């Protein structure tokens, strides 16, 4: 019986190796409304898991939800980065004040 509990810390590591391919991205809960809410939920998951009072099943469920939230956050950040690249291409140029616009 000691063997499963000694393997529990290794289970997340085994899951991390395949974390790039989540089976059902947010199967245990709905998609977060915002990036900030996703981070808040991740912080709560970490606190619960660090508390050590969760059963193995609860820990695994929280781990899966956390992995799905991380994937969602990464996708959101990637989309925003792409939008910024598009904006920078056309809008961001070195500032050079026009002398005609200076107050007289």
Secondary structure, DSSP 4 states (H G I P E B T S, - for coil): -HHHHHHHHHHHHHHHHTTTS-SSTTTTSPPPSSHHHHHHHHHHHHHHHHHT-S-HHHHHHHHHHHHHHHHHHHHHHHHHHHHHHHHHHHH-------GGGS--
